[in-house]
């Protein structure tokens, strides 16, 4: 039996928004500003991506410091300020996906509680969210790098915290995301419902509905919210 949906969780990157700049160019600029040109760009980028993907409390500054250490380079004395500037630069290039703002407005207007569940450094994700102006819609914001969260999707803890913040049962809570294993697999393992944005084949494998975009997602939500 499929329960009627009473609350909705959203992923951020690739679901409600997307980084509009060139990510490799962003990595190259970071490497240059950190005076880490002695570390080959592919190695620097791959190492930083690994560090950003770590569990536990995380900021961009921490990820950069660890990356430099692994590249056997000393951090510059102004690393903290450089990291803050890099966070602002990243957030400035984050763009909402078509229909995201309108969808969140409609859910808020209908009294449907929503939460954001996102992986990444807490400062980077919070800055992106502020740039988008979406935070006012969410009853709970869970970012894996937040010390109070300390868990990455697909870990069940982050979904548990979301349901607690929403005051909703897992079976009555829907997770929307574009990552089959992290967003969808993690939510299903916790007993939630889910919709995959994107690959219909992956959605069929997981046994969940697929939506090509947020307009199609809204059709699914209309079916589920009324029960």
PyMOL commands that place a pseudoatom at each C-alpha (Angstrom):
pseudoatom trace, name=CA, resn=UNK, resi=1, chain=A, elem=C, hetatm=0, pos=[0.000, 0.000, 0.000]
pseudoatom trace, name=CA, resn=UNK, resi=2, chain=A, elem=C, hetatm=0, pos=[1.307, 3.454, -0.956]
pseudoatom trace, name=CA, resn=UNK, resi=3, chain=A, elem=C, hetatm=0, pos=[0.700, 6.059, 1.730]
pseudoatom trace, name=CA, resn=UNK, resi=4, chain=A, elem=C, hetatm=0, pos=[-0.419, 9.573, 0.885]
pseudoatom trace, name=CA, resn=UNK, resi=5, chain=A, elem=C, hetatm=0, pos=[2.479, 12.020, 1.014]
pseudoatom trace, name=CA, resn=UNK, resi=6, chain=A, elem=C, hetatm=0, pos=[2.447, 14.580, 3.833]
pseudoatom trace, name=CA, resn=UNK, resi=7, chain=A, elem=C, hetatm=0, pos=[5.977, 16.010, 3.447]
pseudoatom trace, name=CA, resn=UNK, resi=8, chain=A, elem=C, hetatm=0, pos=[8.634, 16.288, 0.737]
pseudoatom trace, name=CA, resn=UNK, resi=9, chain=A, elem=C, hetatm=0, pos=[12.444, 16.256, 0.883]
pseudoatom trace, name=CA, resn=UNK, resi=10, chain=A, elem=C, hetatm=0, pos=[14.547, 17.687, -1.922]
pseudoatom trace, name=CA, resn=UNK, resi=11, chain=A, elem=C, hetatm=0, pos=[18.149, 17.236, -2.961]
pseudoatom trace, name=CA, resn=UNK, resi=12, chain=A, elem=C, hetatm=0, pos=[19.804, 20.495, -4.091]
pseudoatom trace, name=CA, resn=UNK, resi=13, chain=A, elem=C, hetatm=0, pos=[22.460, 19.952, -6.793]
pseudoatom trace, name=CA, resn=UNK, resi=14, chain=A, elem=C, hetatm=0, pos=[20.931, 18.609, -9.981]
pseudoatom trace, name=CA, resn=UNK, resi=15, chain=A, elem=C, hetatm=0, pos=[17.437, 18.647, -8.487]
pseudoatom trace, name=CA, resn=UNK, resi=16, chain=A, elem=C, hetatm=0, pos=[16.516, 22.220, -7.595]
pseudoatom trace, name=CA, resn=UNK, resi=17, chain=A, elem=C, hetatm=0, pos=[19.631, 23.975, -8.873]
pseudoatom trace, name=CA, resn=UNK, resi=18, chain=A, elem=C, hetatm=0, pos=[22.801, 23.543, -10.878]
pseudoatom trace, name=CA, resn=UNK, resi=19, chain=A, elem=C, hetatm=0, pos=[26.257, 25.131, -10.860]
pseudoatom trace, name=CA, resn=UNK, resi=20, chain=A, elem=C, hetatm=0, pos=[26.289, 27.323, -13.951]
pseudoatom trace, name=CA, resn=UNK, resi=21, chain=A, elem=C, hetatm=0, pos=[30.020, 27.822, -14.217]
pseudoatom trace, name=CA, resn=UNK, resi=22, chain=A, elem=C, hetatm=0, pos=[32.617, 25.407, -15.535]
pseudoatom trace, name=CA, resn=UNK, resi=23, chain=A, elem=C, hetatm=0, pos=[33.568, 23.224, -12.575]
pseudoatom trace, name=CA, resn=UNK, resi=24, chain=A, elem=C, hetatm=0, pos=[37.001, 22.386, -14.014]
pseudoatom trace, name=CA, resn=UNK, resi=25, chain=A, elem=C, hetatm=0, pos=[37.668, 26.097, -14.505]
pseudoatom trace, name=CA, resn=UNK, resi=26, chain=A, elem=C, hetatm=0, pos=[36.593, 26.645, -10.888]
pseudoatom trace, name=CA, resn=UNK, resi=27, chain=A, elem=C, hetatm=0, pos=[39.069, 23.989, -9.757]
pseudoatom trace, name=CA, resn=UNK, resi=28, chain=A, elem=C, hetatm=0, pos=[41.822, 25.561, -11.862]
pseudoatom trace, name=CA, resn=UNK, resi=29, chain=A, elem=C, hetatm=0, pos=[41.168, 28.979, -10.331]
pseudoatom trace, name=CA, resn=UNK, resi=30, chain=A, elem=C, hetatm=0, pos=[41.230, 27.507, -6.821]
pseudoatom trace, name=CA, resn=UNK, resi=31, chain=A, elem=C, hetatm=0, pos=[44.542, 25.781, -7.517]
pseudoatom trace, name=CA, resn=UNK, resi=32, chain=A, elem=C, hetatm=0, pos=[46.050, 29.029, -8.831]
pseudoatom trace, name=CA, resn=UNK, resi=33, chain=A, elem=C, hetatm=0, pos=[44.818, 31.138, -5.901]
pseudoatom trace, name=CA, resn=UNK, resi=34, chain=A, elem=C, hetatm=0, pos=[46.207, 28.571, -3.473]
pseudoatom trace, name=CA, resn=UNK, resi=35, chain=A, elem=C, hetatm=0, pos=[49.588, 28.790, -5.255]
pseudoatom trace, name=CA, resn=UNK, resi=36, chain=A, elem=C, hetatm=0, pos=[49.309, 25.063, -5.862]
pseudoatom trace, name=CA, resn=UNK, resi=37, chain=A, elem=C, hetatm=0, pos=[50.247, 25.116, -9.553]
pseudoatom trace, name=CA, resn=UNK, resi=38, chain=A, elem=C, hetatm=0, pos=[52.932, 22.553, -8.737]
pseudoatom trace, name=CA, resn=UNK, resi=39, chain=A, elem=C, hetatm=0, pos=[50.141, 20.009, -8.216]
pseudoatom trace, name=CA, resn=UNK, resi=40, chain=A, elem=C, hetatm=0, pos=[48.898, 18.764, -11.599]
pseudoatom trace, name=CA, resn=UNK, resi=41, chain=A, elem=C, hetatm=0, pos=[45.330, 19.927, -12.212]
pseudoatom trace, name=CA, resn=UNK, resi=42, chain=A, elem=C, hetatm=0, pos=[43.794, 16.470, -12.641]
pseudoatom trace, name=CA, resn=UNK, resi=43, chain=A, elem=C, hetatm=0, pos=[45.357, 15.320, -9.372]
pseudoatom trace, name=CA, resn=UNK, resi=44, chain=A, elem=C, hetatm=0, pos=[44.296, 18.476, -7.557]
pseudoatom trace, name=CA, resn=UNK, resi=45, chain=A, elem=C, hetatm=0, pos=[40.726, 18.236, -8.838]
pseudoatom trace, name=CA, resn=UNK, resi=46, chain=A, elem=C, hetatm=0, pos=[40.373, 14.518, -8.097]
pseudoatom trace, name=CA, resn=UNK, resi=47, chain=A, elem=C, hetatm=0, pos=[41.795, 14.948, -4.596]
pseudoatom trace, name=CA, resn=UNK, resi=48, chain=A, elem=C, hetatm=0, pos=[39.548, 17.898, -3.798]
pseudoatom trace, name=CA, resn=UNK, resi=49, chain=A, elem=C, hetatm=0, pos=[36.491, 15.990, -5.025]
pseudoatom trace, name=CA, resn=UNK, resi=50, chain=A, elem=C, hetatm=0, pos=[37.431, 13.103, -2.726]
pseudoatom trace, name=CA, resn=UNK, resi=51, chain=A, elem=C, hetatm=0, pos=[37.827, 15.460, 0.214]
pseudoatom trace, name=CA, resn=UNK, resi=52, chain=A, elem=C, hetatm=0, pos=[34.500, 17.166, -0.501]
pseudoatom trace, name=CA, resn=UNK, resi=53, chain=A, elem=C, hetatm=0, pos=[32.943, 13.697, -0.486]
pseudoatom trace, name=CA, resn=UNK, resi=54, chain=A, elem=C, hetatm=0, pos=[34.128, 12.833, 3.025]
pseudoatom trace, name=CA, resn=UNK, resi=55, chain=A, elem=C, hetatm=0, pos=[31.802, 12.034, 5.903]
pseudoatom trace, name=CA, resn=UNK, resi=56, chain=A, elem=C, hetatm=0, pos=[31.670, 14.175, 8.999]
pseudoatom trace, name=CA, resn=UNK, resi=57, chain=A, elem=C, hetatm=0, pos=[31.844, 17.928, 9.650]
pseudoatom trace, name=CA, resn=UNK, resi=58, chain=A, elem=C, hetatm=0, pos=[33.193, 19.684, 6.586]
pseudoatom trace, name=CA, resn=UNK, resi=59, chain=A, elem=C, hetatm=0, pos=[33.794, 23.171, 5.201]
pseudoatom trace, name=CA, resn=UNK, resi=60, chain=A, elem=C, hetatm=0, pos=[35.472, 24.114, 1.947]
pseudoatom trace, name=CA, resn=UNK, resi=61, chain=A, elem=C, hetatm=0, pos=[38.448, 25.404, 3.929]
pseudoatom trace, name=CA, resn=UNK, resi=62, chain=A, elem=C, hetatm=0, pos=[38.865, 22.013, 5.574]
pseudoatom trace, name=CA, resn=UNK, resi=63, chain=A, elem=C, hetatm=0, pos=[38.617, 20.229, 2.216]
pseudoatom trace, name=CA, resn=UNK, resi=64, chain=A, elem=C, hetatm=0, pos=[41.206, 22.574, 0.675]
pseudoatom trace, name=CA, resn=UNK, resi=65, chain=A, elem=C, hetatm=0, pos=[43.582, 22.168, 3.613]
pseudoatom trace, name=CA, resn=UNK, resi=66, chain=A, elem=C, hetatm=0, pos=[43.400, 18.376, 3.337]
pseudoatom trace, name=CA, resn=UNK, resi=67, chain=A, elem=C, hetatm=0, pos=[43.839, 18.528, -0.426]
pseudoatom trace, name=CA, resn=UNK, resi=68, chain=A, elem=C, hetatm=0, pos=[46.991, 20.600, -0.136]
pseudoatom trace, name=CA, resn=UNK, resi=69, chain=A, elem=C, hetatm=0, pos=[48.372, 18.233, 2.489]
pseudoatom trace, name=CA, resn=UNK, resi=70, chain=A, elem=C, hetatm=0, pos=[47.796, 15.248, 0.197]
pseudoatom trace, name=CA, resn=UNK, resi=71, chain=A, elem=C, hetatm=0, pos=[49.520, 17.154, -2.624]
pseudoatom trace, name=CA, resn=UNK, resi=72, chain=A, elem=C, hetatm=0, pos=[52.437, 17.713, -0.196]
pseudoatom trace, name=CA, resn=UNK, resi=73, chain=A, elem=C, hetatm=0, pos=[51.993, 21.471, -0.272]
pseudoatom trace, name=CA, resn=UNK, resi=74, chain=A, elem=C, hetatm=0, pos=[51.723, 23.983, 2.540]
pseudoatom trace, name=CA, resn=UNK, resi=75, chain=A, elem=C, hetatm=0, pos=[48.527, 26.029, 2.816]
pseudoatom trace, name=CA, resn=UNK, resi=76, chain=A, elem=C, hetatm=0, pos=[48.877, 29.792, 2.305]
pseudoatom trace, name=CA, resn=UNK, resi=77, chain=A, elem=C, hetatm=0, pos=[48.571, 31.958, 5.388]
pseudoatom trace, name=CA, resn=UNK, resi=78, chain=A, elem=C, hetatm=0, pos=[45.345, 33.486, 4.062]
pseudoatom trace, name=CA, resn=UNK, resi=79, chain=A, elem=C, hetatm=0, pos=[43.673, 30.145, 3.330]
pseudoatom trace, name=CA, resn=UNK, resi=80, chain=A, elem=C, hetatm=0, pos=[40.589, 30.993, 5.377]
pseudoatom trace, name=CA, resn=UNK, resi=81, chain=A, elem=C, hetatm=0, pos=[39.900, 34.188, 3.441]
pseudoatom trace, name=CA, resn=UNK, resi=82, chain=A, elem=C, hetatm=0, pos=[40.626, 32.464, 0.118]
pseudoatom trace, name=CA, resn=UNK, resi=83, chain=A, elem=C, hetatm=0, pos=[38.127, 29.754, 1.020]
pseudoatom trace, name=CA, resn=UNK, resi=84, chain=A, elem=C, hetatm=0, pos=[35.479, 32.337, 1.919]
pseudoatom trace, name=CA, resn=UNK, resi=85, chain=A, elem=C, hetatm=0, pos=[35.997, 34.031, -1.439]
pseudoatom trace, name=CA, resn=UNK, resi=86, chain=A, elem=C, hetatm=0, pos=[35.756, 30.674, -3.223]
pseudoatom trace, name=CA, resn=UNK, resi=87, chain=A, elem=C, hetatm=0, pos=[32.468, 29.958, -1.455]
pseudoatom trace, name=CA, resn=UNK, resi=88, chain=A, elem=C, hetatm=0, pos=[31.053, 33.305, -2.580]
pseudoatom trace, name=CA, resn=UNK, resi=89, chain=A, elem=C, hetatm=0, pos=[32.275, 32.734, -6.133]
pseudoatom trace, name=CA, resn=UNK, resi=90, chain=A, elem=C, hetatm=0, pos=[30.659, 29.305, -6.270]
pseudoatom trace, name=CA, resn=UNK, resi=91, chain=A, elem=C, hetatm=0, pos=[27.348, 30.557, -4.902]
pseudoatom trace, name=CA, resn=UNK, resi=92, chain=A, elem=C, hetatm=0, pos=[27.248, 33.411, -7.415]
pseudoatom trace, name=CA, resn=UNK, resi=93, chain=A, elem=C, hetatm=0, pos=[27.205, 30.857, -10.256]
pseudoatom trace, name=CA, resn=UNK, resi=94, chain=A, elem=C, hetatm=0, pos=[24.484, 28.582, -8.827]
pseudoatom trace, name=CA, resn=UNK, resi=95, chain=A, elem=C, hetatm=0, pos=[21.285, 28.789, -10.859]
pseudoatom trace, name=CA, resn=UNK, resi=96, chain=A, elem=C, hetatm=0, pos=[17.798, 27.432, -10.092]
pseudoatom trace, name=CA, resn=UNK, resi=97, chain=A, elem=C, hetatm=0, pos=[16.482, 24.784, -12.440]
pseudoatom trace, name=CA, resn=UNK, resi=98, chain=A, elem=C, hetatm=0, pos=[13.382, 25.727, -14.463]
pseudoatom trace, name=CA, resn=UNK, resi=99, chain=A, elem=C, hetatm=0, pos=[10.277, 25.576, -12.312]
pseudoatom trace, name=CA, resn=UNK, resi=100, chain=A, elem=C, hetatm=0, pos=[12.078, 25.145, -8.978]
pseudoatom trace, name=CA, resn=UNK, resi=101, chain=A, elem=C, hetatm=0, pos=[11.014, 28.437, -7.396]
pseudoatom trace, name=CA, resn=UNK, resi=102, chain=A, elem=C, hetatm=0, pos=[7.404, 28.076, -8.575]
pseudoatom trace, name=CA, resn=UNK, resi=103, chain=A, elem=C, hetatm=0, pos=[7.174, 24.499, -7.296]
pseudoatom trace, name=CA, resn=UNK, resi=104, chain=A, elem=C, hetatm=0, pos=[8.475, 25.444, -3.847]
pseudoatom trace, name=CA, resn=UNK, resi=105, chain=A, elem=C, hetatm=0, pos=[6.081, 28.400, -3.750]
pseudoatom trace, name=CA, resn=UNK, resi=106, chain=A, elem=C, hetatm=0, pos=[3.127, 26.143, -4.527]
pseudoatom trace, name=CA, resn=UNK, resi=107, chain=A, elem=C, hetatm=0, pos=[4.087, 23.563, -1.920]
pseudoatom trace, name=CA, resn=UNK, resi=108, chain=A, elem=C, hetatm=0, pos=[4.504, 26.291, 0.704]
pseudoatom trace, name=CA, resn=UNK, resi=109, chain=A, elem=C, hetatm=0, pos=[1.169, 27.816, -0.267]
pseudoatom trace, name=CA, resn=UNK, resi=110, chain=A, elem=C, hetatm=0, pos=[-0.508, 24.432, 0.065]
pseudoatom trace, name=CA, resn=UNK, resi=111, chain=A, elem=C, hetatm=0, pos=[0.951, 23.957, 3.541]
pseudoatom trace, name=CA, resn=UNK, resi=112, chain=A, elem=C, hetatm=0, pos=[3.133, 20.993, 2.561]
pseudoatom trace, name=CA, resn=UNK, resi=113, chain=A, elem=C, hetatm=0, pos=[6.238, 20.887, 4.780]
pseudoatom trace, name=CA, resn=UNK, resi=114, chain=A, elem=C, hetatm=0, pos=[9.508, 20.477, 2.910]
pseudoatom trace, name=CA, resn=UNK, resi=115, chain=A, elem=C, hetatm=0, pos=[13.135, 19.810, 3.788]
pseudoatom trace, name=CA, resn=UNK, resi=116, chain=A, elem=C, hetatm=0, pos=[16.447, 20.082, 1.967]
pseudoatom trace, name=CA, resn=UNK, resi=117, chain=A, elem=C, hetatm=0, pos=[18.768, 17.068, 2.205]
pseudoatom trace, name=CA, resn=UNK, resi=118, chain=A, elem=C, hetatm=0, pos=[22.146, 17.739, 0.589]
pseudoatom trace, name=CA, resn=UNK, resi=119, chain=A, elem=C, hetatm=0, pos=[25.672, 16.365, 0.629]
pseudoatom trace, name=CA, resn=UNK, resi=120, chain=A, elem=C, hetatm=0, pos=[28.681, 18.686, 0.681]
pseudoatom trace, name=CA, resn=UNK, resi=121, chain=A, elem=C, hetatm=0, pos=[30.609, 21.280, 2.686]
pseudoatom trace, name=CA, resn=UNK, resi=122, chain=A, elem=C, hetatm=0, pos=[28.190, 23.142, 4.911]
pseudoatom trace, name=CA, resn=UNK, resi=123, chain=A, elem=C, hetatm=0, pos=[29.435, 26.630, 3.964]
pseudoatom trace, name=CA, resn=UNK, resi=124, chain=A, elem=C, hetatm=0, pos=[29.267, 25.899, 0.224]
pseudoatom trace, name=CA, resn=UNK, resi=125, chain=A, elem=C, hetatm=0, pos=[25.757, 24.485, 0.325]
pseudoatom trace, name=CA, resn=UNK, resi=126, chain=A, elem=C, hetatm=0, pos=[24.400, 27.119, 2.695]
pseudoatom trace, name=CA, resn=UNK, resi=127, chain=A, elem=C, hetatm=0, pos=[25.821, 29.902, 0.504]
pseudoatom trace, name=CA, resn=UNK, resi=128, chain=A, elem=C, hetatm=0, pos=[24.255, 28.360, -2.595]
pseudoatom trace, name=CA, resn=UNK, resi=129, chain=A, elem=C, hetatm=0, pos=[20.912, 28.075, -0.821]
pseudoatom trace, name=CA, resn=UNK, resi=130, chain=A, elem=C, hetatm=0, pos=[21.074, 31.714, 0.297]
pseudoatom trace, name=CA, resn=UNK, resi=131, chain=A, elem=C, hetatm=0, pos=[21.925, 32.799, -3.251]
pseudoatom trace, name=CA, resn=UNK, resi=132, chain=A, elem=C, hetatm=0, pos=[18.860, 30.968, -4.546]
pseudoatom trace, name=CA, resn=UNK, resi=133, chain=A, elem=C, hetatm=0, pos=[16.568, 32.387, -1.872]
pseudoatom trace, name=CA, resn=UNK, resi=134, chain=A, elem=C, hetatm=0, pos=[15.023, 28.971, -1.248]
pseudoatom trace, name=CA, resn=UNK, resi=135, chain=A, elem=C, hetatm=0, pos=[15.783, 28.528, 2.447]
pseudoatom trace, name=CA, resn=UNK, resi=136, chain=A, elem=C, hetatm=0, pos=[12.550, 30.230, 3.559]
pseudoatom trace, name=CA, resn=UNK, resi=137, chain=A, elem=C, hetatm=0, pos=[10.585, 27.339, 2.072]
pseudoatom trace, name=CA, resn=UNK, resi=138, chain=A, elem=C, hetatm=0, pos=[12.229, 24.608, 4.137]
pseudoatom trace, name=CA, resn=UNK, resi=139, chain=A, elem=C, hetatm=0, pos=[11.219, 23.535, 7.596]
pseudoatom trace, name=CA, resn=UNK, resi=140, chain=A, elem=C, hetatm=0, pos=[14.508, 21.648, 7.894]
pseudoatom trace, name=CA, resn=UNK, resi=141, chain=A, elem=C, hetatm=0, pos=[17.853, 22.001, 6.077]
pseudoatom trace, name=CA, resn=UNK, resi=142, chain=A, elem=C, hetatm=0, pos=[20.207, 19.024, 6.400]
pseudoatom trace, name=CA, resn=UNK, resi=143, chain=A, elem=C, hetatm=0, pos=[23.704, 19.380, 4.927]
pseudoatom trace, name=CA, resn=UNK, resi=144, chain=A, elem=C, hetatm=0, pos=[26.108, 16.495, 5.427]
pseudoatom trace, name=CA, resn=UNK, resi=145, chain=A, elem=C, hetatm=0, pos=[29.024, 18.794, 6.333]
pseudoatom trace, name=CA, resn=UNK, resi=146, chain=A, elem=C, hetatm=0, pos=[27.076, 20.404, 9.186]
pseudoatom trace, name=CA, resn=UNK, resi=147, chain=A, elem=C, hetatm=0, pos=[28.519, 19.200, 12.528]
pseudoatom trace, name=CA, resn=UNK, resi=148, chain=A, elem=C, hetatm=0, pos=[24.964, 18.607, 13.757]
pseudoatom trace, name=CA, resn=UNK, resi=149, chain=A, elem=C, hetatm=0, pos=[24.333, 16.248, 10.818]
pseudoatom trace, name=CA, resn=UNK, resi=150, chain=A, elem=C, hetatm=0, pos=[27.644, 14.501, 10.189]
pseudoatom trace, name=CA, resn=UNK, resi=151, chain=A, elem=C, hetatm=0, pos=[26.265, 11.945, 7.727]
pseudoatom trace, name=CA, resn=UNK, resi=152, chain=A, elem=C, hetatm=0, pos=[26.095, 11.788, 3.946]
pseudoatom trace, name=CA, resn=UNK, resi=153, chain=A, elem=C, hetatm=0, pos=[23.357, 10.340, 1.809]
pseudoatom trace, name=CA, resn=UNK, resi=154, chain=A, elem=C, hetatm=0, pos=[22.680, 7.411, 1.548]
pseudoatom trace, name=CA, resn=UNK, resi=155, chain=A, elem=C, hetatm=0, pos=[23.253, 7.111, 5.336]
pseudoatom trace, name=CA, resn=UNK, resi=156, chain=A, elem=C, hetatm=0, pos=[19.941, 6.664, 7.106]
pseudoatom trace, name=CA, resn=UNK, resi=157, chain=A, elem=C, hetatm=0, pos=[20.819, 9.227, 9.789]
pseudoatom trace, name=CA, resn=UNK, resi=158, chain=A, elem=C, hetatm=0, pos=[20.393, 12.191, 7.436]
pseudoatom trace, name=CA, resn=UNK, resi=159, chain=A, elem=C, hetatm=0, pos=[16.964, 10.972, 6.320]
pseudoatom trace, name=CA, resn=UNK, resi=160, chain=A, elem=C, hetatm=0, pos=[15.994, 10.328, 9.925]
pseudoatom trace, name=CA, resn=UNK, resi=161, chain=A, elem=C, hetatm=0, pos=[16.926, 13.896, 10.866]
pseudoatom trace, name=CA, resn=UNK, resi=162, chain=A, elem=C, hetatm=0, pos=[14.879, 15.194, 7.939]
pseudoatom trace, name=CA, resn=UNK, resi=163, chain=A, elem=C, hetatm=0, pos=[11.773, 13.283, 9.003]
pseudoatom trace, name=CA, resn=UNK, resi=164, chain=A, elem=C, hetatm=0, pos=[12.250, 14.459, 12.568]
pseudoatom trace, name=CA, resn=UNK, resi=165, chain=A, elem=C, hetatm=0, pos=[12.477, 18.060, 11.418]
pseudoatom trace, name=CA, resn=UNK, resi=166, chain=A, elem=C, hetatm=0, pos=[9.392, 17.617, 9.256]
pseudoatom trace, name=CA, resn=UNK, resi=167, chain=A, elem=C, hetatm=0, pos=[7.524, 15.770, 12.028]
pseudoatom trace, name=CA, resn=UNK, resi=168, chain=A, elem=C, hetatm=0, pos=[6.535, 13.169, 9.456]
pseudoatom trace, name=CA, resn=UNK, resi=169, chain=A, elem=C, hetatm=0, pos=[6.670, 9.387, 9.275]
pseudoatom trace, name=CA, resn=UNK, resi=170, chain=A, elem=C, hetatm=0, pos=[9.109, 7.966, 6.706]
pseudoatom trace, name=CA, resn=UNK, resi=171, chain=A, elem=C, hetatm=0, pos=[6.305, 6.182, 4.830]
pseudoatom trace, name=CA, resn=UNK, resi=172, chain=A, elem=C, hetatm=0, pos=[4.505, 9.515, 4.437]
pseudoatom trace, name=CA, resn=UNK, resi=173, chain=A, elem=C, hetatm=0, pos=[7.599, 11.416, 3.305]
pseudoatom trace, name=CA, resn=UNK, resi=174, chain=A, elem=C, hetatm=0, pos=[8.811, 11.654, -0.304]
pseudoatom trace, name=CA, resn=UNK, resi=175, chain=A, elem=C, hetatm=0, pos=[12.458, 12.145, -1.324]
pseudoatom trace, name=CA, resn=UNK, resi=176, chain=A, elem=C, hetatm=0, pos=[13.140, 13.827, -4.654]
pseudoatom trace, name=CA, resn=UNK, resi=177, chain=A, elem=C, hetatm=0, pos=[16.633, 13.606, -6.115]
pseudoatom trace, name=CA, resn=UNK, resi=178, chain=A, elem=C, hetatm=0, pos=[18.736, 12.886, -9.176]
pseudoatom trace, name=CA, resn=UNK, resi=179, chain=A, elem=C, hetatm=0, pos=[21.175, 10.360, -7.680]
pseudoatom trace, name=CA, resn=UNK, resi=180, chain=A, elem=C, hetatm=0, pos=[19.913, 6.751, -7.783]
pseudoatom trace, name=CA, resn=UNK, resi=181, chain=A, elem=C, hetatm=0, pos=[21.964, 5.370, -4.913]
pseudoatom trace, name=CA, resn=UNK, resi=182, chain=A, elem=C, hetatm=0, pos=[22.448, 8.394, -2.665]
pseudoatom trace, name=CA, resn=UNK, resi=183, chain=A, elem=C, hetatm=0, pos=[19.081, 10.106, -2.927]
pseudoatom trace, name=CA, resn=UNK, resi=184, chain=A, elem=C, hetatm=0, pos=[16.744, 7.308, -3.886]
pseudoatom trace, name=CA, resn=UNK, resi=185, chain=A, elem=C, hetatm=0, pos=[18.413, 4.192, -2.498]
pseudoatom trace, name=CA, resn=UNK, resi=186, chain=A, elem=C, hetatm=0, pos=[19.093, 5.882, 0.838]
pseudoatom trace, name=CA, resn=UNK, resi=187, chain=A, elem=C, hetatm=0, pos=[15.535, 7.138, 1.175]
pseudoatom trace, name=CA, resn=UNK, resi=188, chain=A, elem=C, hetatm=0, pos=[14.015, 3.780, 0.270]
pseudoatom trace, name=CA, resn=UNK, resi=189, chain=A, elem=C, hetatm=0, pos=[16.255, 2.013, 2.774]
pseudoatom trace, name=CA, resn=UNK, resi=190, chain=A, elem=C, hetatm=0, pos=[14.895, 4.303, 5.481]
pseudoatom trace, name=CA, resn=UNK, resi=191, chain=A, elem=C, hetatm=0, pos=[11.314, 3.501, 4.493]
pseudoatom trace, name=CA, resn=UNK, resi=192, chain=A, elem=C, hetatm=0, pos=[10.521, 6.673, 2.591]
pseudoatom trace, name=CA, resn=UNK, resi=193, chain=A, elem=C, hetatm=0, pos=[8.925, 7.061, -0.816]
pseudoatom trace, name=CA, resn=UNK, resi=194, chain=A, elem=C, hetatm=0, pos=[10.971, 8.538, -3.657]
pseudoatom trace, name=CA, resn=UNK, resi=195, chain=A, elem=C, hetatm=0, pos=[10.948, 10.009, -7.151]
pseudoatom trace, name=CA, resn=UNK, resi=196, chain=A, elem=C, hetatm=0, pos=[14.057, 9.988, -9.347]
pseudoatom trace, name=CA, resn=UNK, resi=197, chain=A, elem=C, hetatm=0, pos=[14.681, 12.993, -11.556]
pseudoatom trace, name=CA, resn=UNK, resi=198, chain=A, elem=C, hetatm=0, pos=[16.257, 11.769, -14.748]
pseudoatom trace, name=CA, resn=UNK, resi=199, chain=A, elem=C, hetatm=0, pos=[17.000, 8.204, -15.816]
pseudoatom trace, name=CA, resn=UNK, resi=200, chain=A, elem=C, hetatm=0, pos=[13.775, 6.239, -16.263]
pseudoatom trace, name=CA, resn=UNK, resi=201, chain=A, elem=C, hetatm=0, pos=[15.724, 2.988, -16.489]
pseudoatom trace, name=CA, resn=UNK, resi=202, chain=A, elem=C, hetatm=0, pos=[17.328, 3.548, -13.090]
pseudoatom trace, name=CA, resn=UNK, resi=203, chain=A, elem=C, hetatm=0, pos=[13.953, 4.492, -11.662]
pseudoatom trace, name=CA, resn=UNK, resi=204, chain=A, elem=C, hetatm=0, pos=[12.463, 1.240, -12.936]
pseudoatom trace, name=CA, resn=UNK, resi=205, chain=A, elem=C, hetatm=0, pos=[15.357, -0.712, -11.412]
pseudoatom trace, name=CA, resn=UNK, resi=206, chain=A, elem=C, hetatm=0, pos=[14.673, 0.913, -8.057]
pseudoatom trace, name=CA, resn=UNK, resi=207, chain=A, elem=C, hetatm=0, pos=[10.907, 0.576, -8.361]
pseudoatom trace, name=CA, resn=UNK, resi=208, chain=A, elem=C, hetatm=0, pos=[10.145, 4.289, -8.120]
pseudoatom trace, name=CA, resn=UNK, resi=209, chain=A, elem=C, hetatm=0, pos=[8.520, 6.827, -10.454]
pseudoatom trace, name=CA, resn=UNK, resi=210, chain=A, elem=C, hetatm=0, pos=[10.752, 8.883, -12.747]
pseudoatom trace, name=CA, resn=UNK, resi=211, chain=A, elem=C, hetatm=0, pos=[10.322, 12.534, -13.712]
pseudoatom trace, name=CA, resn=UNK, resi=212, chain=A, elem=C, hetatm=0, pos=[12.227, 14.065, -16.609]
pseudoatom trace, name=CA, resn=UNK, resi=213, chain=A, elem=C, hetatm=0, pos=[12.053, 17.528, -15.042]
pseudoatom trace, name=CA, resn=UNK, resi=214, chain=A, elem=C, hetatm=0, pos=[10.331, 19.510, -12.306]
pseudoatom trace, name=CA, resn=UNK, resi=215, chain=A, elem=C, hetatm=0, pos=[7.190, 19.972, -14.414]
pseudoatom trace, name=CA, resn=UNK, resi=216, chain=A, elem=C, hetatm=0, pos=[6.745, 16.200, -14.577]
pseudoatom trace, name=CA, resn=UNK, resi=217, chain=A, elem=C, hetatm=0, pos=[7.579, 15.968, -10.884]
pseudoatom trace, name=CA, resn=UNK, resi=218, chain=A, elem=C, hetatm=0, pos=[4.706, 18.306, -10.076]
pseudoatom trace, name=CA, resn=UNK, resi=219, chain=A, elem=C, hetatm=0, pos=[2.278, 15.898, -11.784]
pseudoatom trace, name=CA, resn=UNK, resi=220, chain=A, elem=C, hetatm=0, pos=[3.590, 13.053, -9.601]
pseudoatom trace, name=CA, resn=UNK, resi=221, chain=A, elem=C, hetatm=0, pos=[3.286, 15.204, -6.490]
pseudoatom trace, name=CA, resn=UNK, resi=222, chain=A, elem=C, hetatm=0, pos=[-0.293, 16.140, -7.269]
pseudoatom trace, name=CA, resn=UNK, resi=223, chain=A, elem=C, hetatm=0, pos=[-1.147, 12.428, -7.473]
pseudoatom trace, name=CA, resn=UNK, resi=224, chain=A, elem=C, hetatm=0, pos=[0.640, 11.572, -4.221]
pseudoatom trace, name=CA, resn=UNK, resi=225, chain=A, elem=C, hetatm=0, pos=[-0.253, 14.504, -2.012]
pseudoatom trace, name=CA, resn=UNK, resi=226, chain=A, elem=C, hetatm=0, pos=[-3.976, 13.984, -2.107]
pseudoatom trace, name=CA, resn=UNK, resi=227, chain=A, elem=C, hetatm=0, pos=[-3.805, 10.280, -1.376]
for i in range(1, 227): cmd.bond("trace and resi %d" % i, "trace and resi %d" % (i + 1))
show_as sticks, trace
zoom trace
